[in-house]
């Protein structure tokens, strides 16, 4: 299934979190938090400004982004978890 985000929305796939801490302690699934970063899968065309011109998004497909803990809407596409976020929910692009 293909999903094409509308306006200023972005489709993001979460990056897998580590199951082991820096000290080597294994973290059980129940204690793990969902990662707050992901890879942009698809980007909408942008939102219209007051003059009726479309404003392009700052993020692009393939960017590694950081987003807020409670941002966006979680969806499943072909059995994989994804998120749909507004561009304003994205906090930054990781290089």
PyMOL commands that set and color helices and strands:
alter all, ss='L'
color gray80, all
select helices_A, chain A and resi 29-31+87-89
alter helices_A, ss='H'
color red, helices_A
select strands_A, chain A and resi 9-14+37-43+47-48+54-55+64-67+73-77+80-86+90-94
alter strands_A, ss='S'
color yellow, strands_A
deselect
rebuild
show_as cartoon
